Amino acid sequence: MPTEETSEQDLLAGLLTSSPNLGSAPALLQSFPSIGHVFTAEASQLRAFGLTPHDIAMLRRVREIACRMAKADVRSRPVLGNWQALLAYLQTAMAYEQIEQFRVLFLDRKNHLIADEVQQRGTVDHTPVYPREVLKRALILNASALIVAHNHPSGDPKPSRADVEMTRELKAAARALEIELHDHVVIGHGTHASFRSLGLL
């Protein structure tokens, strides 16, 4: 049974039980920046290390279970009073993706989570965001507030100029519809940047 002392290599090897290549786990950890990057790697990348379809499916299932457990903590009480759980969920869901994705959390009047949706996927350093589409969806869901988030595959969560401009546009459009934009969180590798904390919102 895994303990706190169990290495990442041993944990990964324990999952890759059908791989004919017993060196897959150390090779993966040497080639990818972290175990998180292994779990989010493309299937083609994993096959190059000899992983079988069964092993790849196992990695996908473990990651999905982790995301669902983290999201359950977010749903347990109002999001603004459960900020650390939200950050843990966003790290699990987004931190090690190889391309940028833009996620919207739609909240009700009591700041409970109504829906969590990835609105756009982009490239390694850009995701096109359309405030009109975000707010159209908010109206459909009868959301009263939003928290938006996107990841920086580089691992550095510092907001770009484009991030700042897009957030200002989204905030202005949301205000016109009496929808509150609580925050825009940029997710890095084990770290984050909050627009509200930085005084950018």
C-alpha positions as CSV (number, residue, x, y, z in Angstrom):
1,M,0.0,0.0,0.0
2,P,1.4,3.4,-0.9
3,T,2.7,5.6,1.9
4,E,3.9,9.2,2.1
5,E,7.5,7.8,1.5
6,T,6.5,6.0,-1.7
7,S,8.4,7.7,-4.6
8,E,6.7,9.1,-7.7
9,Q,8.5,6.5,-9.7
10,D,7.1,3.6,-7.6
11,L,3.6,5.1,-7.8
12,L,3.8,5.4,-11.5
13,A,5.3,1.9,-12.0
14,G,2.4,0.5,-9.9
15,L,-0.1,1.9,-12.4
16,L,1.8,0.8,-15.5
17,T,1.2,-2.9,-14.9
18,S,0.6,-4.0,-18.5
19,S,3.6,-2.2,-20.0
20,P,6.1,-4.7,-21.4
21,N,8.8,-2.1,-20.8
22,L,9.7,-2.2,-17.1
23,G,11.7,1.0,-17.5
24,S,8.7,3.1,-18.6
25,A,8.2,4.9,-15.2
26,P,11.8,6.2,-14.8
27,A,12.0,7.1,-18.5
28,L,8.8,9.1,-18.3
29,L,9.8,11.0,-15.2
30,Q,13.2,11.8,-16.8
31,S,11.6,13.0,-20.0
32,F,8.6,15.0,-18.6
33,P,9.1,17.9,-16.1
34,S,6.9,16.3,-13.5
35,I,4.5,13.4,-12.8
36,G,1.7,15.9,-13.5
37,H,2.9,16.3,-17.0
38,V,2.9,12.5,-17.5
39,F,-0.7,12.3,-16.5
40,T,-1.7,15.0,-19.0
41,A,0.6,13.9,-21.9
42,E,-0.9,13.0,-25.3
43,A,-1.5,9.4,-26.0
44,S,0.9,9.5,-28.8
45,Q,3.6,10.8,-26.5
46,L,3.0,8.0,-24.0
47,R,2.9,5.3,-26.7
48,A,6.5,6.4,-27.6
49,F,7.6,5.1,-24.2
50,G,6.0,1.7,-24.8
51,L,2.8,2.3,-22.8
52,T,-0.1,0.1,-23.8
53,P,-3.7,1.3,-24.4
54,H,-4.6,-0.2,-21.0
55,D,-1.8,1.8,-19.2
56,I,-2.8,5.0,-20.9
57,A,-6.5,4.5,-20.0
58,M,-5.4,3.9,-16.4
59,L,-3.5,7.2,-16.2
60,R,-6.6,8.9,-17.6
61,R,-8.9,7.3,-15.1
62,V,-6.6,8.2,-12.1
63,R,-6.5,11.8,-13.3
64,E,-10.3,12.0,-13.7
65,I,-10.8,10.6,-10.2
66,A,-8.4,13.2,-8.8
67,C,-10.3,16.0,-10.6
68,R,-13.7,14.7,-9.4
69,M,-12.6,14.5,-5.8
70,A,-11.1,18.0,-5.9
71,K,-14.3,19.3,-7.5
72,A,-16.5,17.7,-4.9
73,D,-14.7,19.8,-2.3
74,V,-15.4,22.9,-4.3
75,R,-19.1,22.0,-4.5
76,S,-19.4,21.4,-0.8
77,R,-19.9,25.1,0.2
78,P,-19.9,28.6,-1.3
79,V,-16.8,29.0,-3.5
80,L,-15.7,32.4,-2.1
81,G,-15.5,30.8,1.4
82,N,-13.7,27.7,0.1
83,W,-10.9,29.4,-1.9
84,Q,-8.1,26.9,-1.1
85,A,-10.3,24.0,-2.3
86,L,-10.9,26.0,-5.5
87,L,-7.2,26.5,-6.1
88,A,-6.5,22.9,-5.4
89,Y,-9.1,21.9,-8.0
90,L,-7.8,24.3,-10.6
91,Q,-4.3,23.0,-10.1
92,T,-5.5,19.4,-10.5
93,A,-7.6,20.1,-13.5
94,M,-5.4,22.6,-15.4
95,A,-1.8,23.1,-14.2
96,Y,-0.1,20.5,-16.4
97,E,-2.0,20.8,-19.6
98,Q,0.2,21.3,-22.6
99,I,-2.0,23.9,-24.2
100,E,-3.9,26.9,-22.7
101,Q,-7.5,26.4,-21.7
102,F,-10.0,28.9,-20.5
103,R,-12.3,27.7,-17.8
104,V,-15.4,29.5,-16.4
105,L,-17.0,28.7,-13.1
106,F,-20.6,29.9,-13.0
107,L,-22.0,30.7,-9.6
108,D,-25.5,31.4,-8.2
109,R,-26.5,34.3,-5.9
110,K,-25.1,32.5,-2.9
111,N,-21.8,31.7,-4.8
112,H,-22.5,28.0,-5.0
113,L,-21.1,26.4,-8.2
114,I,-23.7,25.9,-10.9
115,A,-21.4,24.8,-13.7
116,D,-17.7,24.4,-14.5
117,E,-16.9,24.5,-18.2
118,V,-13.9,24.8,-20.4
119,Q,-14.9,27.4,-22.9
120,Q,-11.9,27.5,-25.1
121,R,-8.7,25.7,-25.8
122,G,-5.8,27.4,-27.5
123,T,-2.1,27.0,-28.1
124,V,0.9,26.8,-25.8
125,D,0.7,30.5,-25.1
126,H,-2.7,31.8,-26.2
127,T,-6.3,31.1,-25.8
128,P,-8.9,33.1,-27.7
129,V,-11.6,34.3,-25.3
130,Y,-14.9,35.8,-26.4
131,P,-16.7,37.7,-23.6
132,R,-20.0,37.6,-25.5
133,E,-19.9,33.8,-25.5
134,V,-19.0,33.6,-21.8
135,L,-21.9,35.9,-20.9
136,K,-24.4,34.2,-23.2
137,R,-23.7,31.0,-21.3
138,A,-24.0,32.8,-18.0
139,L,-27.5,34.0,-18.9
140,I,-28.5,30.5,-20.0
141,L,-27.4,29.1,-16.7
142,N,-29.0,32.1,-14.8
143,A,-25.6,32.7,-13.1
144,S,-25.1,35.7,-10.9
145,A,-21.3,35.6,-10.7
146,L,-18.3,34.2,-12.5
147,I,-14.8,33.1,-11.7
148,V,-12.6,32.5,-14.7
149,A,-9.3,30.7,-14.9
150,H,-6.7,29.8,-17.5
151,N,-3.4,28.0,-17.3
152,H,0.1,28.9,-18.5
153,P,1.8,25.8,-19.8
154,S,5.1,27.5,-19.2
155,G,4.4,27.2,-15.5
156,D,4.8,30.9,-14.9
157,P,1.4,32.4,-13.8
158,K,2.3,36.0,-14.4
159,P,-0.6,37.6,-16.3
160,S,0.2,38.8,-19.8
161,R,-0.9,42.1,-21.3
162,A,-3.5,40.2,-23.3
163,D,-4.8,38.5,-20.2
164,V,-5.3,41.9,-18.5
165,E,-7.0,43.5,-21.5
166,M,-9.4,40.5,-22.0
167,T,-10.3,40.5,-18.3
168,R,-11.2,44.2,-18.4
169,E,-13.4,43.6,-21.4
170,L,-15.1,40.7,-19.7
171,K,-15.6,42.6,-16.4
172,A,-17.2,45.6,-18.3
173,A,-19.5,43.3,-20.3
174,A,-20.5,41.3,-17.2
175,R,-21.2,44.5,-15.2
176,A,-23.6,45.7,-17.9
177,L,-25.6,42.5,-17.3
178,E,-25.4,42.8,-13.5
179,I,-23.1,39.7,-13.3
180,E,-20.2,39.9,-10.9
181,L,-16.7,38.8,-12.1
182,H,-15.2,37.7,-8.8
183,D,-11.7,36.9,-10.1
184,H,-9.5,35.7,-12.9
185,V,-7.0,33.1,-11.7
186,V,-4.0,32.2,-13.8
187,I,-2.7,28.7,-13.0
188,G,1.0,27.8,-13.1
189,H,2.9,24.7,-11.9
190,G,2.0,24.6,-8.2
191,T,1.4,28.3,-8.1
192,H,-1.2,30.8,-9.3
193,A,-1.9,34.5,-9.8
194,S,-5.2,36.1,-8.7
195,F,-6.2,39.3,-10.6
196,R,-8.1,40.5,-7.6
197,S,-5.2,40.0,-5.3
198,L,-2.9,41.8,-7.7
199,G,-5.3,44.7,-8.0
200,L,-6.0,44.1,-11.6
201,L,-9.8,43.5,-11.2
